[in-house]
Amino acid sequence: MRKEYNEINSEDRLESFMKKIENTKCADFIPYRASATMMRAQYAFSPVSKLNHFKKGKTALEEYIKKNPASVDARYVRIMIQATIPKFLNYSSDIKNDINFVKSNINKTDIPTEIKITILKNINNVKI
């Protein structure tokens, strides 16, 4: 799931990813599903649809982080969303703290080494 999330680069891949995780009960998937929901905004035609996808995903992600503040996965997907969305959405206030948190805590997780390398590479490329 983590590997596939990092490979989303088209609407087809996004929808394939969403279908795979849509009905899972695994709590670890919640931040990825929330992030993917926000990503749907870039493929929506209507500005209202774009905003609705963004708000729905943002709400789910923020609720998850509030309940699970030590989740490296949740903080990582929030970094990736905050780094790529338009600035006018005003959703970038946590990016520096999240980057520091992920860098400090990633080695305490059971995330596979290959994915840890990808996560660190991706957050090191984020322009703040």
C-alpha positions as CSV (number, residue, x, y, z in Angstrom):
1,M,0.0,0.0,0.0
2,R,2.8,2.5,0.9
3,K,4.7,1.7,-2.3
4,E,1.6,2.0,-4.5
5,Y,0.7,5.3,-2.8
6,N,4.1,6.7,-3.8
7,E,3.6,5.6,-7.4
8,I,0.3,7.5,-7.9
9,N,0.9,9.8,-10.9
10,S,-2.3,9.6,-12.8
11,E,-6.1,9.5,-12.3
12,D,-6.1,5.7,-13.3
13,R,-3.5,4.9,-10.6
14,L,-5.3,7.0,-8.1
15,E,-8.6,5.2,-8.7
16,S,-7.0,1.8,-8.7
17,F,-5.4,2.6,-5.4
18,M,-8.7,3.9,-4.0
19,K,-10.5,0.7,-5.0
20,K,-7.9,-1.4,-3.3
21,I,-8.1,0.4,0.1
22,E,-11.7,1.6,0.0
23,N,-13.3,-1.0,2.2
24,T,-10.4,-2.1,4.3
25,K,-10.8,-2.0,8.0
26,C,-7.1,-1.5,8.7
27,A,-6.6,1.8,10.5
28,D,-3.2,2.2,9.0
29,F,-4.9,2.9,5.6
30,I,-7.0,5.8,6.9
31,P,-4.3,8.5,6.2
32,Y,-3.6,7.1,2.8
33,R,-7.3,7.0,1.9
34,A,-7.7,10.5,3.2
35,S,-4.8,11.7,1.1
36,A,-6.0,10.0,-2.0
37,T,-9.4,11.6,-1.5
38,M,-7.7,15.0,-1.5
39,M,-5.8,14.0,-4.6
40,R,-9.1,13.4,-6.4
41,A,-9.5,17.1,-6.4
42,Q,-6.9,17.6,-9.1
43,Y,-8.9,15.4,-11.5
44,A,-12.3,16.8,-10.7
45,F,-13.8,19.2,-13.3
46,S,-16.0,21.4,-11.1
47,P,-14.4,23.7,-8.6
48,V,-17.1,22.7,-6.1
49,S,-16.2,19.0,-6.6
50,K,-12.5,19.9,-6.2
51,L,-13.1,21.7,-2.9
52,N,-15.4,18.9,-1.6
53,H,-12.8,16.2,-2.3
54,F,-10.1,18.3,-0.6
55,K,-12.2,19.1,2.5
56,K,-13.4,15.5,2.9
57,G,-9.9,14.2,2.8
58,K,-8.4,16.9,4.9
59,T,-11.0,16.4,7.6
60,A,-10.4,12.6,7.7
61,L,-6.6,13.1,7.8
62,E,-6.7,15.7,10.5
63,E,-9.1,13.6,12.7
64,Y,-6.7,10.7,12.3
65,I,-3.7,12.7,13.2
66,K,-5.5,14.1,16.3
67,K,-6.2,10.6,17.5
68,N,-2.8,9.2,16.4
69,P,-0.2,12.0,16.7
70,A,2.7,9.5,16.6
71,S,1.8,8.1,13.2
72,V,4.7,8.5,10.8
73,D,2.5,7.4,7.9
74,A,-0.1,10.1,8.6
75,R,2.5,12.8,9.0
76,Y,4.2,11.7,5.8
77,V,1.0,11.9,3.7
78,R,0.2,15.3,5.2
79,I,3.6,16.5,4.2
80,M,3.1,15.3,0.6
81,I,-0.3,16.9,0.3
82,Q,0.8,20.2,1.9
83,A,3.8,20.4,-0.4
84,T,1.8,19.9,-3.6
85,I,-1.5,21.8,-3.1
86,P,-2.1,25.4,-4.1
87,K,-1.1,27.9,-1.5
88,F,-4.5,29.6,-1.4
89,L,-5.9,26.6,0.3
90,N,-3.9,27.6,3.4
91,Y,-3.0,24.1,4.4
92,S,0.7,24.1,5.0
93,S,1.2,25.2,8.6
94,D,2.3,21.8,9.8
95,I,4.8,20.9,7.1
96,K,8.0,21.8,9.0
97,N,7.0,20.1,12.2
98,D,5.9,17.0,10.2
99,I,9.2,16.8,8.4
100,N,11.1,17.0,11.6
101,F,8.8,14.4,13.2
102,V,9.1,11.9,10.4
103,K,12.9,12.3,10.2
104,S,13.2,11.8,14.0
105,N,10.8,8.9,14.3
106,I,10.9,6.9,11.0
107,N,13.6,4.5,12.3
108,K,11.3,3.6,15.3
109,T,8.7,2.2,12.9
110,D,8.2,-1.2,11.2
111,I,8.1,0.4,7.8
112,P,10.2,-1.6,5.4
113,T,13.6,-0.1,4.7
114,E,12.9,0.4,1.0
115,I,9.8,2.5,1.8
116,K,11.7,4.5,4.5
117,I,14.3,5.5,1.9
118,T,11.5,6.6,-0.4
119,I,9.8,8.6,2.3
120,L,13.0,10.3,3.4
121,K,13.9,11.1,-0.3
122,N,10.4,12.5,-0.9
123,I,10.4,14.8,2.2
124,N,14.0,15.9,1.5
125,N,12.7,17.2,-1.9
126,V,9.9,19.2,-0.4
127,K,10.4,23.0,-0.8
128,I,9.3,24.8,2.3
